[in-house]
């Protein structure tokens, strides 16, 4: 019997590794097949990501303070101008220490966190939801392959949705320990959850906020539907372990202090986003997988052309990289790169069927009760993020829920919702699978995987980007900081509008160079720029004058100029 169990476990491990390897290959097949010469992302966002990851490499080497990136000099707490990428930076540093270049290291981080997400989601399905090995494997595979995550694979910060099942596992184990009154395990898992939440918060604010928002709503729904017996048990456990709970809460608050110390300062300095800038999800966006989706992309958008002619119409040049799109649409959704965060149709309808099932059969069993609360929380928060008839209930969230004013792209919430959607859908499918012929079940599972596959989304030429920042000589010793000139082809530096190119092209190059040579630059570009930032259109005649005014205002001496075209330095300009 022990031998059979041993071989059974080894066989399961084989299938686990095989499934993980398969989904990672499918997710990164284009990069793998081109030997990582072309990567996820474009010339701008991907370079910004690498810049911040390189910052953490410098921090771990003792060259930089954790909250001070080498751009937007001489402002302080400059990490707070965008997502912090902390956990990703730690993983990135391991690749950089091994001698790999910045862009390859960044892409390997992307692979690593998806492998983490696969493993954690598998464990969550097994340990918390009680799925079988095979259904857990399917759920984890769908999570990594999810269409909306693939379509935004270049946004490494959004890929940290992979950390959601990690935190869910820690909280789940802490709750189990609380109910069994295992004080030691509660303190270990509760504290670990608090520390991880703090680390995640300075990695990606969006995904951390979505997790907190969803968990808060879930907890409220749990309390309202728990009934007297469950509530009395909860009250008793809380009362008997209140000091431990207080300890865990203190650890969690302390873990969030780095986020608050940096981002609260920046929110006061730069101001928060107005509600008019918030981009919620049009009703058509629920199933909008994007035209790059192999199975439903073109079909769904063709259908929308008939039933919803006022919806966004696509008009782009096929010669341009798929990441770059030109939209003819309403002003609010002009150039909405997040239009394709929808849930794949088959998965969505299985989710609806799963919700119907848990509502229809109101079992008192804990697992079914938990799934019912999960379904209500998913639907309720999803509805809040929708825009119907020109109006959205997100207005209430924006004004009432802490931190909501820092968010603009609410469509990204659908990437987070992929987790509960998969759980509820797979729970339903597993419950009816014994009633289905094997051939039908195999076909349905195959379609679930196929509907998540997309065309290539990468356009970053690794060698070209490395060449842009390969300085021929170090900066002059007297330089305390530097600024950059524009690229000769600034207007057409990338297949994007001239306005975008004139704000991004030179600034992102300056950012990465600053981190690579450990010399601050006044240039830069982020979600929130400093209040007196004015470094767009570098080839205009007044650019140098703007630089001089900024240097004089901030009393910057020994400011050097770097010509990006020739990569040469000048101490007088």
ABEGO torsion letter per residue (X at the ends): XAAAAAAAAAAAAAAAAAAAAAAAAAAAAAAAAAGGABBBEBAAAAAAAAAAAAAAAAAAAGABBAABBABGOABBGAAAABBAGAAAAAAAAAAAAAGBBAAAAAAAAAAAAAAAAAAAAAAAAAAAAGBBAAAAAAAAAAAAABAAAAAAAABAAAAAAAAAAAAAAAAAAAAAAAAAGBAAAAAAAAAAAAAAAAAAAAABAAAAAAAAAAAAAAAAAAAAAAEAAAAAAAAAAAAAAAAAAAAAAAAAAAAAAAAAAAAAAAAAAAEBBBAAABBBBBAAAAABAEAABAAAAAAAAAAAAAABAABBBBBBBAABBAABBBBBBBAAABGBAAAAABBBAAAAAAAAAAAAAAAABBBABAAAAAAAAAAAAAAAAAAAABBBGGBBAAAAAAAABBGAAABABAAAAAAAAAAAAAAAAAAAAAAAAAABBAAAAAAAAAAAAAAABBBBABABBAAAAAAAABBABBBBAABABBBBBBBAAAAAABBBBAAAAAAAAAAAAAAAAAAAAGBBBABEBBABBBAABBABGAABAAAAAAAAAAAAAAGBBGBBBBBAAAGBBBABX
